[in-house]
Each structure stands twice: as structure tokens, then as C-alpha cells.
Amino acid sequence: MTKTSRTTRQMPPLNPMRAFEVAARHLSFTHAADELCVTQGAISRSVKALEEYLGEPLFERNGQSLALTERSRAFALQLSNGFMRLSEAADEFRGINSSPVLTVRSSASFMVGFLIPNLVDFQIKHPEIRVRLLSAEDCAEFERETADVRIRYGRGSWKNVHSTRLFSDALRPLCSPSLLDPAKGPYPIEELGEHVLLHHSCGKANWSDWLAAAGAPALPPRDNLMFDELSVIYQAAIAGAGIMMAQRAFFQRALATGCLFEPFEPVLMREIGYYLTVPADRRDAPYVRTFKSWLQDALAKAGISDPPQTLSPVVTPLNPIPATIRTPAPTIVPKVTRVA
């Protein structure tokens, strides 16, 4: 009898994955060794073994400092969630009350663009709270499973939740320095007429709204490209294929490293924005308050927060607003269509 692929699938090495997960949280082999009660050399060898197994480096090494790559950051978070679930299963089997688990549901764009790069800081400051991240691609998914905290895009009025505004929708063009020279910026709006504009299928009005706000509603670009995935627009912009319209909060790392820059001054500000929402019955839970305070501080340090504003639950929700730009896994080949 032929075994199924499930039983014959080669499992990755568990101990090296654990060593990498701890090292990724601390961004330090020394601290990882302390947590796991092994030597720094053992951590280094385990990470190297996992890198050889996966076929690519997991850390960017710069002298004595470590940094995660974009892919390894997402991988580390998945491992953290996986080890947490294993621990929960063992505690449940043994009848032990484990540490509180905070479930956070958000769009993939907010999760990958801001939450994951900063979550290590939360885990270091609050090791007693375990975080479970769930991505949501549409409004239905936001309601499908109970969550302690949801990061939502809209006007702040949803049924039976307390909403705290995190930051406003602020859109601006971003492009690669290979396309335009940052030293010559900011550029006049007319420069857009010489370039390809990159559009997202869930934000078809973003460019037209920005151009209208910038005083050039009728400016025709050289060409337009429409994509279904934000992650692929990001890669296209980095490759110099065109200019993207983006929420700056999701591209802090790319801007800091110089992969992208802001070639034009105008910013499209909208009344809608991103909110942290909490079910009314969990608003005062200590671990929820801790996460909320940490997230507000992290956003403020990044310079992308609004003044605090908390809305109480409403009885009837407003007309639903679509969840923020959907970003399925970047390994999926997107559909690309040319706009007339």
C-alpha cells in the first residue's frame, strides 16, 4: 500500500527551528542561548543547519548585530505561533492553566507591514503574554472567529466593540531610487506623466483621488498596471517597474533602508483610518490593555499615530467598509492586467 504524501513528507529539523525562533525573538544568539540553557555556539550551529536545510540565510549579519530578512521574519512568527500552540496543547492535556493568549486579527498588510516587524519588542517586554496572530482578508473573516483585538480599517463604528483610532489613512506615492533620483526630489506632479502607475484592484480610486488632491486630476500617466496583490506591487515598485500609491505606515523598513522613497510632497489624507477594536466584554482584560498600550506607543515612536480617540459600541453598524488592502502570500502568482 502506497503511503500518502502526508506520511512521507520530510519534516524539518525541530531543534534548529526552536533555536532560530528564540534567536529571532531576541535578535541575539547570546540571549537565545541563555533562554534555552545551551551555548552560543550551539545556537549558531543550529541556525546554520536550518539555513542549509531551507537553502537561504535567515539573518542579515552586520558586524555584531543581527537582522531578520523579510521572509525569515514571517517564518519566525509562524514558528512562534506553532510552538505556542504545542505548549498550549500540552498544558491542556496536563490540566495546567497556561499563560494568557492574546488573539489579534488584522489585515495581512498591517500584520506584515507593521505588526510583525515590531512584535519581537512586545514579546521581550511582556513574555507572560503569548500572542496569536490571525489574518483577515475581508469583512466576513473579521467576524468569523472570536478575537481579543482586531485592527480594522473604516470609520470606527462597529457593533458591540470599543474602537480606538490608531492612525489616519495617509496615502502617498513611493518608488525606487533606480526610477527617480532622490537627491533631485521632491519632483513636480507633472513628472508622473513620464511613468507607469501601479494600482491595486482594491484601491482603484487611490491614484485618481491623490491626483485630484494634488491639483492635477486630468494628468495622464505613461501607462497603468493593475495588480491583485499589494505584496507584488511592492516588489514591482522596488524593481523600478513604476510608482505605487501606498500607506506609509506599512513601508517603514523599505523607506528606512532606501529601497523606496517619497518622490512627491502631497499626501492624501482621508477621514477613514485604522482602529483597534475590542469586544465590550474584554475591554478591561489586563493583557488586552497591555497590548493596546504597547501598540499605541510603537506607532507613536514610528511617527504614524493620531491623537487618542476612543469610540463606544454602537447598536447598529454603519454601512460596512471593506477591510484594508488584501495581501495574500507573496508566493502566489498574481493576475496582472493593463488598464486602458
C-alpha positions as CSV (number, residue, x, y, z in Angstrom):
1,M,0.0,0.0,0.0
2,T,1.4,3.4,-1.0
3,K,1.8,5.9,1.8
4,T,0.2,9.3,1.4
5,S,2.3,12.4,0.9
6,R,1.3,13.4,4.4
7,T,3.1,10.5,6.0
8,T,6.1,10.6,3.7
9,R,6.7,14.3,3.9
10,Q,10.2,15.1,5.3
11,M,9.8,17.0,8.5
12,P,12.2,20.0,9.1
13,P,14.6,19.7,12.0
14,L,12.7,20.6,15.2
15,N,15.6,21.7,17.4
16,P,17.2,24.1,14.9
17,M,13.7,25.6,14.3
18,R,13.4,26.2,18.0
19,A,16.8,27.7,18.2
20,F,16.1,30.0,15.3
21,E,12.7,31.1,16.8
22,V,14.3,32.1,20.1
23,A,17.2,33.9,18.3
24,A,14.8,35.7,16.1
25,R,12.8,37.0,19.1
26,H,15.9,38.3,20.8
27,L,17.9,39.1,17.6
28,S,20.8,37.7,19.7
29,F,22.5,34.3,19.8
30,T,23.7,35.0,23.3
31,H,20.3,35.7,24.7
32,A,18.8,32.7,22.8
33,A,21.5,30.5,24.4
34,D,20.6,31.9,27.8
35,E,16.9,31.1,27.3
36,L,17.5,27.6,26.0
37,C,20.3,26.9,28.5
38,V,22.8,26.0,25.8
39,T,26.0,27.6,24.5
40,Q,26.1,30.4,21.9
41,G,27.9,28.1,19.6
42,A,25.1,25.5,19.8
43,I,22.6,28.2,18.7
44,S,24.9,29.3,15.8
45,R,25.3,25.7,14.6
46,S,21.5,25.1,14.9
47,V,20.7,28.2,12.8
48,K,23.3,27.3,10.2
49,A,21.8,23.8,10.0
50,L,18.4,25.3,9.4
51,E,19.7,27.7,6.8
52,E,21.3,24.8,4.9
53,Y,18.0,22.9,5.1
54,L,16.0,25.8,3.8
55,G,18.6,26.8,1.3
56,E,18.8,30.5,2.2
57,P,20.1,32.7,5.0
58,L,17.8,33.6,7.8
59,F,19.7,36.5,9.3
60,E,21.4,39.5,7.8
61,R,24.7,39.8,9.7
62,N,26.3,43.2,10.1
63,G,29.3,43.1,12.4
64,Q,27.9,42.1,15.9
65,S,24.3,42.9,15.0
66,L,21.6,40.6,13.6
67,A,18.6,41.4,11.5
68,L,15.9,39.2,10.0
69,T,15.1,39.2,6.3
70,E,11.6,39.8,5.1
71,R,11.0,36.1,4.6
72,S,12.6,34.9,7.8
73,R,10.6,37.4,9.8
74,A,7.4,35.9,8.7
75,F,8.8,32.4,9.1
76,A,9.8,33.2,12.7
77,L,6.4,34.5,13.6
78,Q,4.8,31.3,12.2
79,L,7.2,29.3,14.3
80,S,6.4,31.3,17.4
81,N,2.7,30.7,16.9
82,G,3.4,27.0,16.2
83,F,5.4,26.4,19.4
84,M,2.9,28.3,21.4
85,R,0.1,26.0,20.2
86,L,2.2,23.0,21.0
87,S,2.7,24.3,24.5
88,E,-1.0,25.1,24.9
89,A,-1.9,21.6,23.8
90,A,0.5,20.0,26.3
91,D,-0.8,22.3,29.1
92,E,-4.4,21.4,28.2
93,F,-3.6,17.7,28.2
94,R,-2.0,18.0,31.6
95,G,-4.8,20.2,33.0
96,I,-2.5,23.2,33.6
97,N,-3.7,26.7,33.3
98,S,-1.2,28.3,30.9
99,S,-0.3,32.0,30.3
100,P,-2.9,34.2,28.7
101,V,-3.1,34.0,25.0
102,L,-3.9,37.2,23.2
103,T,-5.6,36.7,19.8
104,V,-5.1,39.5,17.3
105,R,-6.8,39.6,14.0
106,S,-5.8,42.1,11.3
107,S,-5.4,42.6,7.6
108,A,-2.3,40.9,6.2
109,S,-1.0,44.4,5.1
110,F,-1.0,45.7,8.6
111,M,0.4,42.5,10.0
112,V,3.3,42.2,7.6
113,G,3.9,45.9,7.2
114,F,4.0,46.9,10.9
115,L,2.9,44.3,13.5
116,I,5.4,41.5,12.7
117,P,8.5,43.7,12.4
118,N,7.7,45.2,15.9
119,L,6.2,42.2,17.7
120,V,9.6,41.0,19.0
121,D,9.7,44.1,21.2
122,F,6.3,43.2,22.7
123,Q,7.4,39.6,23.3
124,I,10.6,40.8,25.1
125,K,8.7,43.3,27.2
126,H,5.8,41.0,28.0
127,P,6.9,37.4,27.9
128,E,4.0,36.4,30.1
129,I,1.5,37.1,27.3
130,R,1.5,34.8,24.3
131,V,0.2,36.3,21.0
132,R,-1.7,34.5,18.3
133,L,-2.0,36.4,15.0
134,L,-4.8,35.8,12.5
135,S,-5.0,37.5,9.1
136,A,-8.3,38.6,7.7
137,E,-8.8,39.4,4.0
138,D,-12.4,40.7,4.1
139,C,-15.2,41.8,6.4
140,A,-16.6,38.3,6.8
141,E,-13.3,37.0,8.0
142,F,-13.1,39.7,10.7
143,E,-16.3,38.3,12.2
144,R,-15.7,34.6,11.6
145,E,-13.7,33.8,14.7
146,T,-13.5,35.3,18.1
147,A,-10.5,37.6,18.7
148,D,-9.4,39.7,21.7
149,V,-8.2,42.5,19.4
150,R,-9.0,43.4,15.8
151,I,-7.1,46.0,13.7
152,R,-9.8,47.3,11.3
153,Y,-10.0,49.9,8.5
154,G,-13.0,52.1,8.5
155,R,-14.7,55.0,10.4
156,G,-14.6,53.5,13.8
157,S,-18.3,52.4,14.3
158,W,-18.8,48.7,14.6
159,K,-21.4,46.8,16.6
160,N,-20.6,45.7,20.2
161,V,-17.0,46.8,20.2
162,H,-14.9,49.7,21.6
163,S,-12.9,51.3,18.9
164,T,-9.7,53.3,19.4
165,R,-8.3,55.2,16.4
166,L,-4.6,54.3,15.7
167,F,-3.8,56.4,12.6
168,S,-5.5,58.0,9.6
169,D,-5.4,56.9,6.1
170,A,-2.5,58.8,4.6
171,L,-1.5,57.8,1.0
172,R,1.5,59.0,-1.0
173,P,3.4,57.8,-4.0
174,L,6.5,55.6,-3.4
175,C,9.1,54.5,-5.9
176,S,12.6,53.0,-6.3
177,P,15.7,55.3,-6.4
178,S,16.5,53.4,-9.6
179,L,13.5,55.1,-11.2
180,L,13.9,58.7,-9.9
181,D,16.9,60.2,-8.2
182,P,16.0,61.1,-4.5
183,A,18.6,63.8,-4.5
184,K,16.6,65.7,-7.1
185,G,13.3,65.5,-5.3
186,P,10.7,66.5,-4.5
187,Y,9.5,66.3,-8.1
188,P,6.8,68.3,-9.8
189,I,3.5,66.4,-10.2
190,E,3.9,66.6,-14.0
191,E,6.8,64.1,-13.7
192,L,4.1,61.4,-13.2
193,G,3.2,61.8,-16.9
194,E,6.5,60.1,-17.8
195,H,6.0,57.0,-15.6
196,V,3.9,53.9,-15.1
197,L,1.4,54.0,-12.2
198,L,0.9,50.8,-10.2
199,H,-2.7,50.2,-9.0
200,H,-4.2,47.8,-6.5
201,S,-7.5,46.2,-7.5
202,C,-9.0,47.0,-4.1
203,G,-7.9,50.7,-4.2
204,K,-8.8,51.7,-7.8
205,A,-9.6,55.3,-6.8
206,N,-6.4,55.9,-4.8
207,W,-4.4,57.4,-7.7
208,S,-7.3,59.5,-9.0
209,D,-8.1,60.8,-5.6
210,W,-4.5,61.7,-4.9
211,L,-4.1,63.4,-8.3
212,A,-7.3,65.4,-7.6
213,A,-6.0,66.4,-4.2
214,A,-2.6,67.4,-5.7
215,G,-4.3,69.7,-8.2
216,A,-3.7,67.5,-11.4
217,P,-6.9,65.4,-11.8
218,A,-6.5,65.1,-15.6
219,L,-2.8,64.2,-15.7
220,P,-2.4,61.1,-17.9
221,P,0.5,58.8,-16.9
222,R,2.7,57.0,-19.5
223,D,0.8,53.7,-18.6
224,N,-1.1,52.0,-15.8
225,L,-0.8,48.5,-14.4
226,M,-3.4,46.8,-12.2
227,F,-2.4,44.1,-9.6
228,D,-4.4,41.9,-7.3
229,E,-1.8,41.8,-4.5
230,L,-0.1,44.6,-2.6
231,S,3.0,42.4,-2.0
232,V,3.6,42.2,-5.7
233,I,3.0,45.9,-6.3
234,Y,5.7,46.4,-3.6
235,Q,8.1,44.2,-5.5
236,A,7.3,45.9,-8.8
237,A,8.0,49.3,-7.3
238,I,11.3,48.1,-5.8
239,A,12.3,46.7,-9.2
240,G,11.6,50.2,-10.8
241,A,8.6,49.0,-12.8
242,G,6.5,52.0,-11.8
243,I,5.3,54.2,-9.0
244,M,3.0,52.8,-6.3
245,M,0.4,54.5,-4.1
246,A,1.0,53.4,-0.5
247,Q,0.1,53.8,3.1
248,R,3.4,54.9,4.6
249,A,2.9,53.1,7.8
250,F,3.3,49.7,6.0
251,F,6.6,50.5,4.4
252,Q,8.7,51.9,7.2
253,R,11.5,49.4,6.7
254,A,11.7,49.9,2.9
255,L,11.9,53.7,3.4
256,A,14.5,53.5,6.2
257,T,16.7,51.2,4.1
258,G,16.3,53.3,1.0
259,C,14.6,50.6,-1.1
260,L,11.8,53.1,-1.7
261,F,11.5,56.9,-1.2
262,E,8.8,59.6,-1.5
263,P,9.3,61.5,-4.7
264,F,6.3,63.9,-4.3
265,E,5.2,66.1,-1.5
266,P,1.4,65.9,-1.5
267,V,-0.2,63.4,0.9
268,L,-3.8,62.3,0.5
269,M,-5.4,62.3,4.0
270,R,-8.8,60.7,4.4
271,E,-11.3,60.7,7.3
272,I,-11.2,56.9,7.4
273,G,-8.3,55.1,9.2
274,Y,-7.1,52.2,11.2
275,Y,-8.7,51.3,14.5
276,L,-8.0,48.9,17.3
277,T,-11.3,47.3,18.3
278,V,-12.0,45.2,21.4
279,P,-15.3,43.4,22.3
280,A,-17.1,45.2,25.1
281,D,-16.7,42.3,27.5
282,R,-12.9,42.2,27.1
283,R,-12.1,45.9,27.1
284,D,-10.7,45.8,30.7
285,A,-8.8,42.5,30.4
286,P,-5.2,43.2,31.6
287,Y,-3.5,41.5,28.7
288,V,-5.7,43.5,26.2
289,R,-4.9,46.8,27.9
290,T,-1.2,45.9,27.9
291,F,-1.2,45.1,24.1
292,K,-3.2,48.3,23.3
293,S,-0.8,50.5,25.3
294,W,2.2,48.8,23.6
295,L,0.8,49.2,20.1
296,Q,0.0,52.9,20.6
297,D,3.5,53.5,21.9
298,A,5.1,51.6,19.0
299,L,3.1,53.6,16.5
300,A,3.9,56.9,18.2
301,K,7.6,56.1,18.1
302,A,7.3,55.4,14.4
303,G,5.6,58.8,14.0
304,I,2.4,57.4,12.5
305,S,-0.1,57.7,15.2
306,D,-3.1,60.0,15.6
307,P,-4.3,61.8,18.8
308,P,-6.1,59.2,21.1
309,Q,-9.8,58.8,20.2
310,T,-12.0,56.1,21.7
311,L,-15.5,55.3,20.5
312,S,-18.0,53.4,22.5
313,P,-20.0,50.5,20.9
314,V,-22.9,51.3,18.7
315,V,-26.2,49.4,18.4
316,T,-26.3,49.4,14.7
317,P,-23.2,49.4,12.5
318,L,-22.7,51.9,9.7
319,N,-22.5,50.6,6.1
320,P,-19.6,48.3,6.1
321,I,-16.3,49.5,4.7
322,P,-14.1,46.9,3.0
323,A,-11.1,45.6,5.0
324,T,-7.8,47.2,4.2
325,I,-5.9,46.2,1.1
326,R,-5.7,42.4,0.8
327,T,-2.3,40.8,0.6
328,P,-2.3,37.1,0.1
329,A,1.0,35.2,0.5
330,P,3.6,36.6,-2.0
331,T,4.3,33.2,-3.4
332,I,1.0,33.2,-5.3
333,V,1.4,34.4,-8.9
334,P,-0.8,37.4,-9.3
335,K,-3.0,38.4,-12.2
336,V,-1.7,41.5,-13.9
337,T,-3.9,43.4,-16.3
338,R,-3.2,46.6,-18.2
339,V,-5.6,49.4,-17.7
340,A,-6.9,51.1,-20.8
